[in-house]
């Protein structure tokens, strides 16, 4: 196997690992924030400069603004 093919397999493995990590994060987010109604999880998991799109007429910026949306939902 040449180095180019090996590098391709490594890239694919890294991409798959990143996809799985994102999927696990989203599962934790939905379990803790929505299913368990754990507002503290928002502080832990929503970045200070994070932006939520599609949740209203304007983007929601930061965990404090997201908590307002979360309480109303």
PDB file with one MODEL, atoms N, CA, C and O in Angstrom:
MODEL        1
ATOM      1  N   UNK A   1       0.862  -1.179   0.000  1.00  0.00           N
ATOM      2  CA  UNK A   1       0.000   0.000   0.000  1.00  0.00           C
ATOM      3  C   UNK A   1       0.900   1.231   0.000  1.00  0.00           C
ATOM      4  O   UNK A   1       1.845   1.323   0.783  1.00  0.00           O
ATOM      5  N   UNK A   2       0.596   2.169  -0.881  1.00  0.00           N
ATOM      6  CA  UNK A   2       1.449   3.357  -0.930  1.00  0.00           C
ATOM      7  C   UNK A   2       1.006   4.381   0.120  1.00  0.00           C
ATOM      8  O   UNK A   2      -0.075   4.266   0.696  1.00  0.00           O
ATOM      9  N   UNK A   3       1.850   5.372   0.355  1.00  0.00           N
ATOM     10  CA  UNK A   3       1.608   6.365   1.412  1.00  0.00           C
ATOM     11  C   UNK A   3       0.335   7.161   1.172  1.00  0.00           C
ATOM     12  O   UNK A   3      -0.351   7.532   2.124  1.00  0.00           O
ATOM     13  N   UNK A   4       0.012   7.428  -0.095  1.00  0.00           N
ATOM     14  CA  UNK A   4      -1.202   8.195  -0.400  1.00  0.00           C
ATOM     15  C   UNK A   4      -2.468   7.455   0.001  1.00  0.00           C
ATOM     16  O   UNK A   4      -3.396   8.055   0.543  1.00  0.00           O
ATOM     17  N   UNK A   5      -2.508   6.169  -0.260  1.00  0.00           N
ATOM     18  CA  UNK A   5      -3.678   5.363   0.115  1.00  0.00           C
ATOM     19  C   UNK A   5      -3.771   5.263   1.626  1.00  0.00           C
ATOM     20  O   UNK A   5      -4.858   5.374   2.193  1.00  0.00           O
ATOM     21  N   UNK A   6      -2.632   5.055   2.282  1.00  0.00           N
ATOM     22  CA  UNK A   6      -2.618   4.983   3.742  1.00  0.00           C
ATOM     23  C   UNK A   6      -3.089   6.290   4.353  1.00  0.00           C
ATOM     24  O   UNK A   6      -3.862   6.281   5.311  1.00  0.00           O
ATOM     25  N   UNK A   7      -2.635   7.414   3.814  1.00  0.00           N
ATOM     26  CA  UNK A   7      -3.049   8.724   4.312  1.00  0.00           C
ATOM     27  C   UNK A   7      -4.557   8.900   4.154  1.00  0.00           C
ATOM     28  O   UNK A   7      -5.210   9.492   5.013  1.00  0.00           O
ATOM     29  N   UNK A   8      -5.107   8.389   3.059  1.00  0.00           N
ATOM     30  CA  UNK A   8      -6.543   8.478   2.824  1.00  0.00           C
ATOM     31  C   UNK A   8      -7.314   7.711   3.890  1.00  0.00           C
ATOM     32  O   UNK A   8      -8.325   8.200   4.394  1.00  0.00           O
ATOM     33  N   UNK A   9      -6.850   6.514   4.239  1.00  0.00           N
ATOM     34  CA  UNK A   9      -7.502   5.729   5.293  1.00  0.00           C
ATOM     35  C   UNK A   9      -7.432   6.445   6.632  1.00  0.00           C
ATOM     36  O   UNK A   9      -8.394   6.429   7.400  1.00  0.00           O
ATOM     37  N   UNK A  10      -6.289   7.078   6.914  1.00  0.00           N
ATOM     38  CA  UNK A  10      -6.137   7.816   8.167  1.00  0.00           C
ATOM     39  C   UNK A  10      -7.113   8.979   8.200  1.00  0.00           C
ATOM     40  O   UNK A  10      -7.764   9.210   9.219  1.00  0.00           O
ATOM     41  N   UNK A  11      -7.225   9.716   7.096  1.00  0.00           N
ATOM     42  CA  UNK A  11      -8.163  10.843   7.024  1.00  0.00           C
ATOM     43  C   UNK A  11      -9.599  10.373   7.222  1.00  0.00           C
ATOM     44  O   UNK A  11     -10.369  11.012   7.939  1.00  0.00           O
ATOM     45  N   UNK A  12      -9.955   9.274   6.599  1.00  0.00           N
ATOM     46  CA  UNK A  12     -11.307   8.738   6.746  1.00  0.00           C
ATOM     47  C   UNK A  12     -11.577   8.321   8.183  1.00  0.00           C
ATOM     48  O   UNK A  12     -12.669   8.553   8.702  1.00  0.00           O
ATOM     49  N   UNK A  13     -10.592   7.708   8.830  1.00  0.00           N
ATOM     50  CA  UNK A  13     -10.758   7.289  10.221  1.00  0.00           C
ATOM     51  C   UNK A  13     -10.916   8.503  11.126  1.00  0.00           C
ATOM     52  O   UNK A  13     -11.747   8.493  12.033  1.00  0.00           O
ATOM     53  N   UNK A  14     -10.129   9.546  10.889  1.00  0.00           N
ATOM     54  CA  UNK A  14     -10.238  10.768  11.693  1.00  0.00           C
ATOM     55  C   UNK A  14     -11.579  11.449  11.467  1.00  0.00           C
ATOM     56  O   UNK A  14     -12.185  11.954  12.413  1.00  0.00           O
ATOM     57  N   UNK A  15     -12.044  11.467  10.241  1.00  0.00           N
ATOM     58  CA  UNK A  15     -13.340  12.068   9.935  1.00  0.00           C
ATOM     59  C   UNK A  15     -14.459  11.297  10.625  1.00  0.00           C
ATOM     60  O   UNK A  15     -15.372  11.896  11.193  1.00  0.00           O
ATOM     61  N   UNK A  16     -14.390   9.979  10.576  1.00  0.00           N
ATOM     62  CA  UNK A  16     -15.407   9.160  11.236  1.00  0.00           C
ATOM     63  C   UNK A  16     -15.392   9.385  12.740  1.00  0.00           C
ATOM     64  O   UNK A  16     -16.447   9.452  13.370  1.00  0.00           O
ATOM     65  N   UNK A  17     -14.211   9.500  13.315  1.00  0.00           N
ATOM     66  CA  UNK A  17     -14.097   9.765  14.749  1.00  0.00           C
ATOM     67  C   UNK A  17     -14.726  11.113  15.110  1.00  0.00           C
ATOM     68  O   UNK A  17     -15.411  11.218  16.128  1.00  0.00           O
ATOM     69  N   UNK A  18     -14.504  12.132  14.298  1.00  0.00           N
ATOM     70  CA  UNK A  18     -15.092  13.449  14.539  1.00  0.00           C
ATOM     71  C   UNK A  18     -16.616  13.392  14.418  1.00  0.00           C
ATOM     72  O   UNK A  18     -17.323  14.002  15.219  1.00  0.00           O
ATOM     73  N   UNK A  19     -17.117  12.674  13.436  1.00  0.00           N
ATOM     74  CA  UNK A  19     -18.566  12.532  13.258  1.00  0.00           C
ATOM     75  C   UNK A  19     -19.182  11.846  14.475  1.00  0.00           C
ATOM     76  O   UNK A  19     -20.225  12.272  14.972  1.00  0.00           O
ATOM     77  N   UNK A  20     -18.542  10.797  14.949  1.00  0.00           N
ATOM     78  CA  UNK A  20     -19.056  10.072  16.113  1.00  0.00           C
ATOM     79  C   UNK A  20     -19.027  10.952  17.357  1.00  0.00           C
ATOM     80  O   UNK A  20     -19.966  10.922  18.152  1.00  0.00           O
ATOM     81  N   UNK A  21     -17.959  11.737  17.539  1.00  0.00           N
ATOM     82  CA  UNK A  21     -17.870  12.638  18.687  1.00  0.00           C
ATOM     83  C   UNK A  21     -18.985  13.681  18.630  1.00  0.00           C
ATOM     84  O   UNK A  21     -19.584  13.999  19.657  1.00  0.00           O
ATOM     85  N   UNK A  22     -19.272  14.219  17.434  1.00  0.00           N
ATOM     86  CA  UNK A  22     -20.356  15.188  17.286  1.00  0.00           C
ATOM     87  C   UNK A  22     -21.710  14.548  17.589  1.00  0.00           C
ATOM     88  O   UNK A  22     -22.559  15.158  18.238  1.00  0.00           O
ATOM     89  N   UNK A  23     -21.904  13.338  17.124  1.00  0.00           N
ATOM     90  CA  UNK A  23     -23.168  12.640  17.368  1.00  0.00           C
ATOM     91  C   UNK A  23     -23.357  12.377  18.860  1.00  0.00           C
ATOM     92  O   UNK A  23     -24.461  12.522  19.385  1.00  0.00           O
ATOM     93  N   UNK A  24     -22.283  11.992  19.538  1.00  0.00           N
ATOM     94  CA  UNK A  24     -22.362  11.746  20.980  1.00  0.00           C
ATOM     95  C   UNK A  24     -22.649  13.037  21.737  1.00  0.00           C
ATOM     96  O   UNK A  24     -23.428  13.041  22.690  1.00  0.00           O
ATOM     97  N   UNK A  25     -22.023  14.128  21.316  1.00  0.00           N
ATOM     98  CA  UNK A  25     -22.281  15.425  21.950  1.00  0.00           C
ATOM     99  C   UNK A  25     -23.750  15.823  21.781  1.00  0.00           C
ATOM    100  O   UNK A  25     -24.396  16.251  22.738  1.00  0.00           O
ATOM    101  N   UNK A  26     -24.269  15.681  20.570  1.00  0.00           N
ATOM    102  CA  UNK A  26     -25.664  16.065  20.329  1.00  0.00           C
ATOM    103  C   UNK A  26     -26.621  15.177  21.120  1.00  0.00           C
ATOM    104  O   UNK A  26     -27.645  15.661  21.603  1.00  0.00           O
ATOM    105  N   UNK A  27     -26.312  13.907  21.261  1.00  0.00           N
ATOM    106  CA  UNK A  27     -27.154  13.020  22.067  1.00  0.00           C
ATOM    107  C   UNK A  27     -27.164  13.481  23.520  1.00  0.00           C
ATOM    108  O   UNK A  27     -28.220  13.537  24.150  1.00  0.00           O
ATOM    109  N   UNK A  28     -25.972  13.816  24.060  1.00  0.00           N
ATOM    110  CA  UNK A  28     -25.883  14.329  25.443  1.00  0.00           C
ATOM    111  C   UNK A  28     -26.659  15.627  25.576  1.00  0.00           C
ATOM    112  O   UNK A  28     -27.369  15.830  26.561  1.00  0.00           O
ATOM    113  N   UNK A  29     -26.525  16.525  24.572  1.00  0.00           N
ATOM    114  CA  UNK A  29     -27.234  17.812  24.603  1.00  0.00           C
ATOM    115  C   UNK A  29     -28.740  17.573  24.700  1.00  0.00           C
ATOM    116  O   UNK A  29     -29.399  18.133  25.576  1.00  0.00           O
ATOM    117  N   UNK A  30     -29.280  16.759  23.820  1.00  0.00           N
ATOM    118  CA  UNK A  30     -30.725  16.532  23.831  1.00  0.00           C
ATOM    119  C   UNK A  30     -31.177  15.815  25.100  1.00  0.00           C
ATOM    120  O   UNK A  30     -32.229  16.138  25.650  1.00  0.00           O
ATOM    121  N   UNK A  31     -30.399  14.857  25.564  1.00  0.00           N
ATOM    122  CA  UNK A  31     -30.768  14.169  26.799  1.00  0.00           C
ATOM    123  C   UNK A  31     -30.789  15.135  27.976  1.00  0.00           C
ATOM    124  O   UNK A  31     -31.770  15.200  28.716  1.00  0.00           O
ATOM    125  N   UNK A  32     -29.711  15.879  28.147  1.00  0.00           N
ATOM    126  CA  UNK A  32     -29.585  16.726  29.340  1.00  0.00           C
ATOM    127  C   UNK A  32     -30.422  17.988  29.262  1.00  0.00           C
ATOM    128  O   UNK A  32     -31.105  18.332  30.226  1.00  0.00           O
ATOM    129  N   UNK A  33     -30.384  18.690  28.128  1.00  0.00           N
ATOM    130  CA  UNK A  33     -31.084  19.977  28.027  1.00  0.00           C
ATOM    131  C   UNK A  33     -32.585  19.782  27.835  1.00  0.00           C
ATOM    132  O   UNK A  33     -33.380  20.436  28.511  1.00  0.00           O
ATOM    133  N   UNK A  34     -32.978  18.910  26.943  1.00  0.00           N
ATOM    134  CA  UNK A  34     -34.397  18.779  26.621  1.00  0.00           C
ATOM    135  C   UNK A  34     -35.082  17.678  27.416  1.00  0.00           C
ATOM    136  O   UNK A  34     -36.124  17.925  28.022  1.00  0.00           O
ATOM    137  N   UNK A  35     -34.533  16.485  27.432  1.00  0.00           N
ATOM    138  CA  UNK A  35     -35.214  15.387  28.116  1.00  0.00           C
ATOM    139  C   UNK A  35     -35.185  15.536  29.637  1.00  0.00           C
ATOM    140  O   UNK A  35     -36.188  15.295  30.308  1.00  0.00           O
ATOM    141  N   UNK A  36     -34.035  15.933  30.174  1.00  0.00           N
ATOM    142  CA  UNK A  36     -33.908  16.097  31.628  1.00  0.00           C
ATOM    143  C   UNK A  36     -34.219  17.513  32.096  1.00  0.00           C
ATOM    144  O   UNK A  36     -34.282  17.766  33.299  1.00  0.00           O
ATOM    145  N   UNK A  37     -34.414  18.442  31.156  1.00  0.00           N
ATOM    146  CA  UNK A  37     -34.675  19.847  31.472  1.00  0.00           C
ATOM    147  C   UNK A  37     -33.598  20.432  32.397  1.00  0.00           C
ATOM    148  O   UNK A  37     -33.909  21.191  33.315  1.00  0.00           O
ATOM    149  N   UNK A  38     -32.350  20.078  32.152  1.00  0.00           N
ATOM    150  CA  UNK A  38     -31.217  20.484  32.980  1.00  0.00           C
ATOM    151  C   UNK A  38     -30.616  21.767  32.421  1.00  0.00           C
ATOM    152  O   UNK A  38     -29.837  21.736  31.468  1.00  0.00           O
ATOM    153  N   UNK A  39     -30.984  22.897  33.022  1.00  0.00           N
ATOM    154  CA  UNK A  39     -30.510  24.192  32.548  1.00  0.00           C
ATOM    155  C   UNK A  39     -29.003  24.373  32.772  1.00  0.00           C
ATOM    156  O   UNK A  39     -28.356  25.107  32.024  1.00  0.00           O
ATOM    157  N   UNK A  40     -28.449  23.725  33.773  1.00  0.00           N
ATOM    158  CA  UNK A  40     -27.007  23.811  34.014  1.00  0.00           C
ATOM    159  C   UNK A  40     -26.218  23.241  32.833  1.00  0.00           C
ATOM    160  O   UNK A  40     -25.099  23.679  32.566  1.00  0.00           O
ATOM    161  N   UNK A  41     -26.788  22.283  32.136  1.00  0.00           N
ATOM    162  CA  UNK A  41     -26.121  21.697  30.970  1.00  0.00           C
ATOM    163  C   UNK A  41     -25.926  22.736  29.873  1.00  0.00           C
ATOM    164  O   UNK A  41     -24.974  22.649  29.098  1.00  0.00           O
ATOM    165  N   UNK A  42     -26.817  23.710  29.804  1.00  0.00           N
ATOM    166  CA  UNK A  42     -26.666  24.776  28.802  1.00  0.00           C
ATOM    167  C   UNK A  42     -25.384  25.552  29.081  1.00  0.00           C
ATOM    168  O   UNK A  42     -24.619  25.842  28.161  1.00  0.00           O
ATOM    169  N   UNK A  43     -25.146  25.888  30.348  1.00  0.00           N
ATOM    170  CA  UNK A  43     -23.916  26.599  30.711  1.00  0.00           C
ATOM    171  C   UNK A  43     -22.679  25.769  30.385  1.00  0.00           C
ATOM    172  O   UNK A  43     -21.657  26.314  29.970  1.00  0.00           O
ATOM    173  N   UNK A  44     -22.766  24.465  30.571  1.00  0.00           N
ATOM    174  CA  UNK A  44     -21.630  23.585  30.330  1.00  0.00           C
ATOM    175  C   UNK A  44     -21.381  23.352  28.841  1.00  0.00           C
ATOM    176  O   UNK A  44     -20.233  23.192  28.426  1.00  0.00           O
ATOM    177  N   UNK A  45     -22.435  23.333  28.040  1.00  0.00           N
ATOM    178  CA  UNK A  45     -22.307  22.846  26.675  1.00  0.00           C
ATOM    179  C   UNK A  45     -22.497  23.909  25.584  1.00  0.00           C
ATOM    180  O   UNK A  45     -22.103  23.691  24.438  1.00  0.00           O
ATOM    181  N   UNK A  46     -23.090  25.046  25.927  1.00  0.00           N
ATOM    182  CA  UNK A  46     -23.336  26.104  24.933  1.00  0.00           C
ATOM    183  C   UNK A  46     -22.234  27.140  25.087  1.00  0.00           C
ATOM    184  O   UNK A  46     -22.128  27.781  26.133  1.00  0.00           O
ATOM    185  N   UNK A  47     -21.422  27.309  24.068  1.00  0.00           N
ATOM    186  CA  UNK A  47     -20.288  28.238  24.126  1.00  0.00           C
ATOM    187  C   UNK A  47     -20.763  29.665  24.404  1.00  0.00           C
ATOM    188  O   UNK A  47     -21.858  30.058  24.000  1.00  0.00           O
ATOM    189  N   UNK A  48     -19.925  30.426  25.096  1.00  0.00           N
ATOM    190  CA  UNK A  48     -20.259  31.816  25.437  1.00  0.00           C
ATOM    191  C   UNK A  48     -20.601  32.626  24.188  1.00  0.00           C
ATOM    192  O   UNK A  48     -21.457  33.509  24.234  1.00  0.00           O
ATOM    193  N   UNK A  49     -19.935  32.327  23.074  1.00  0.00           N
ATOM    194  CA  UNK A  49     -20.214  33.036  21.832  1.00  0.00           C
ATOM    195  C   UNK A  49     -20.974  32.160  20.833  1.00  0.00           C
ATOM    196  O   UNK A  49     -21.021  32.461  19.640  1.00  0.00           O
ATOM    197  N   UNK A  50     -21.571  31.072  21.338  1.00  0.00           N
ATOM    198  CA  UNK A  50     -22.335  30.177  20.478  1.00  0.00           C
ATOM    199  C   UNK A  50     -23.575  30.853  19.919  1.00  0.00           C
ATOM    200  O   UNK A  50     -24.137  31.748  20.551  1.00  0.00           O
ATOM    201  N   UNK A  51     -24.000  30.432  18.746  1.00  0.00           N
ATOM    202  CA  UNK A  51     -25.147  31.032  18.078  1.00  0.00           C
ATOM    203  C   UNK A  51     -26.134  29.937  17.699  1.00  0.00           C
ATOM    204  O   UNK A  51     -25.772  28.953  17.053  1.00  0.00           O
ATOM    205  N   UNK A  52     -27.382  30.120  18.108  1.00  0.00           N
ATOM    206  CA  UNK A  52     -28.463  29.222  17.717  1.00  0.00           C
ATOM    207  C   UNK A  52     -29.260  29.848  16.591  1.00  0.00           C
ATOM    208  O   UNK A  52     -29.789  30.949  16.741  1.00  0.00           O
ATOM    209  N   UNK A  53     -29.351  29.161  15.471  1.00  0.00           N
ATOM    210  CA  UNK A  53     -30.087  29.666  14.308  1.00  0.00           C
ATOM    211  C   UNK A  53     -31.397  28.908  14.150  1.00  0.00           C
ATOM    212  O   UNK A  53     -31.498  27.741  14.529  1.00  0.00           O
ATOM    213  N   UNK A  54     -32.395  29.575  13.591  1.00  0.00           N
ATOM    214  CA  UNK A  54     -33.650  28.928  13.268  1.00  0.00           C
ATOM    215  C   UNK A  54     -34.570  28.738  14.461  1.00  0.00           C
ATOM    216  O   UNK A  54     -35.507  27.941  14.404  1.00  0.00           O
ATOM    217  N   UNK A  55     -34.308  29.466  15.544  1.00  0.00           N
ATOM    218  CA  UNK A  55     -35.117  29.314  16.752  1.00  0.00           C
ATOM    219  C   UNK A  55     -36.035  30.508  16.983  1.00  0.00           C
ATOM    220  O   UNK A  55     -36.718  30.581  18.005  1.00  0.00           O
ATOM    221  N   UNK A  56     -36.053  31.418  16.063  1.00  0.00           N
ATOM    222  CA  UNK A  56     -36.865  32.618  16.147  1.00  0.00           C
ATOM    223  C   UNK A  56     -36.463  33.556  15.039  1.00  0.00           C
ATOM    224  O   UNK A  56     -35.701  33.183  14.148  1.00  0.00           O
ATOM    225  N   UNK A  57     -36.972  34.779  15.085  1.00  0.00           N
ATOM    226  CA  UNK A  57     -36.665  35.716  13.999  1.00  0.00           C
ATOM    227  C   UNK A  57     -35.196  36.142  13.964  1.00  0.00           C
ATOM    228  O   UNK A  57     -34.691  36.505  12.902  1.00  0.00           O
ATOM    229  N   UNK A  58     -34.515  36.105  15.084  1.00  0.00           N
ATOM    230  CA  UNK A  58     -33.106  36.488  15.173  1.00  0.00           C
ATOM    231  C   UNK A  58     -32.306  35.329  15.769  1.00  0.00           C
ATOM    232  O   UNK A  58     -32.853  34.542  16.542  1.00  0.00           O
ATOM    233  N   UNK A  59     -31.037  35.214  15.428  1.00  0.00           N
ATOM    234  CA  UNK A  59     -30.203  34.185  16.057  1.00  0.00           C
ATOM    235  C   UNK A  59     -30.110  34.406  17.569  1.00  0.00           C
ATOM    236  O   UNK A  59     -30.179  35.540  18.043  1.00  0.00           O
ATOM    237  N   UNK A  60     -29.956  33.337  18.304  1.00  0.00           N
ATOM    238  CA  UNK A  60     -29.793  33.386  19.758  1.00  0.00           C
ATOM    239  C   UNK A  60     -28.302  33.266  20.045  1.00  0.00           C
ATOM    240  O   UNK A  60     -27.670  32.283  19.659  1.00  0.00           O
ATOM    241  N   UNK A  61     -27.739  34.267  20.722  1.00  0.00           N
ATOM    242  CA  UNK A  61     -26.301  34.302  20.978  1.00  0.00           C
ATOM    243  C   UNK A  61     -26.035  34.098  22.461  1.00  0.00           C
ATOM    244  O   UNK A  61     -26.528  34.852  23.300  1.00  0.00           O
ATOM    245  N   UNK A  62     -25.251  33.075  22.776  1.00  0.00           N
ATOM    246  CA  UNK A  62     -24.814  32.820  24.142  1.00  0.00           C
ATOM    247  C   UNK A  62     -25.794  31.995  24.959  1.00  0.00           C
ATOM    248  O   UNK A  62     -26.978  31.904  24.637  1.00  0.00           O
ATOM    249  N   UNK A  63     -25.271  31.393  26.028  1.00  0.00           N
ATOM    250  CA  UNK A  63     -26.099  30.506  26.840  1.00  0.00           C
ATOM    251  C   UNK A  63     -27.243  31.217  27.580  1.00  0.00           C
ATOM    252  O   UNK A  63     -28.318  30.639  27.744  1.00  0.00           O
ATOM    253  N   UNK A  64     -27.027  32.447  28.023  1.00  0.00           N
ATOM    254  CA  UNK A  64     -28.098  33.142  28.758  1.00  0.00           C
ATOM    255  C   UNK A  64     -29.315  33.376  27.865  1.00  0.00           C
ATOM    256  O   UNK A  64     -30.450  33.178  28.301  1.00  0.00           O
ATOM    257  N   UNK A  65     -29.088  33.794  26.624  1.00  0.00           N
ATOM    258  CA  UNK A  65     -30.206  33.995  25.686  1.00  0.00           C
ATOM    259  C   UNK A  65     -30.860  32.651  25.337  1.00  0.00           C
ATOM    260  O   UNK A  65     -32.077  32.571  25.169  1.00  0.00           O
ATOM    261  N   UNK A  66     -30.042  31.603  25.231  1.00  0.00           N
ATOM    262  CA  UNK A  66     -30.622  30.296  24.934  1.00  0.00           C
ATOM    263  C   UNK A  66     -31.483  29.810  26.086  1.00  0.00           C
ATOM    264  O   UNK A  66     -32.504  29.160  25.862  1.00  0.00           O
ATOM    265  N   UNK A  67     -31.086  30.117  27.323  1.00  0.00           N
ATOM    266  CA  UNK A  67     -31.895  29.700  28.483  1.00  0.00           C
ATOM    267  C   UNK A  67     -33.276  30.352  28.441  1.00  0.00           C
ATOM    268  O   UNK A  67     -34.267  29.725  28.816  1.00  0.00           O
ATOM    269  N   UNK A  68     -33.350  31.582  27.997  1.00  0.00           N
ATOM    270  CA  UNK A  68     -34.666  32.248  27.857  1.00  0.00           C
ATOM    271  C   UNK A  68     -35.529  31.472  26.873  1.00  0.00           C
ATOM    272  O   UNK A  68     -36.701  31.206  27.143  1.00  0.00           O
ATOM    273  N   UNK A  69     -34.949  31.111  25.732  1.00  0.00           N
ATOM    274  CA  UNK A  69     -35.670  30.308  24.746  1.00  0.00           C
ATOM    275  C   UNK A  69     -36.074  28.965  25.342  1.00  0.00           C
ATOM    276  O   UNK A  69     -37.209  28.521  25.168  1.00  0.00           O
ATOM    277  N   UNK A  70     -35.153  28.322  26.040  1.00  0.00           N
ATOM    278  CA  UNK A  70     -35.386  27.006  26.637  1.00  0.00           C
ATOM    279  C   UNK A  70     -36.534  27.060  27.638  1.00  0.00           C
ATOM    280  O   UNK A  70     -37.396  26.182  27.631  1.00  0.00           O
ATOM    281  N   UNK A  71     -36.559  28.059  28.485  1.00  0.00           N
ATOM    282  CA  UNK A  71     -37.649  28.178  29.488  1.00  0.00           C
ATOM    283  C   UNK A  71     -39.004  28.381  28.815  1.00  0.00           C
ATOM    284  O   UNK A  71     -40.017  27.859  29.282  1.00  0.00           O
ATOM    285  N   UNK A  72     -39.023  29.131  27.732  1.00  0.00           N
ATOM    286  CA  UNK A  72     -40.290  29.419  27.033  1.00  0.00           C
ATOM    287  C   UNK A  72     -40.790  28.202  26.257  1.00  0.00           C
ATOM    288  O   UNK A  72     -41.990  28.054  26.024  1.00  0.00           O
ATOM    289  N   UNK A  73     -39.865  27.337  25.863  1.00  0.00           N
ATOM    290  CA  UNK A  73     -40.224  26.186  25.063  1.00  0.00           C
ATOM    291  C   UNK A  73     -40.866  25.177  25.938  1.00  0.00           C
ATOM    292  O   UNK A  73     -41.254  24.109  25.465  1.00  0.00           O
TER     293      UNK A  73
ENDMDL
END
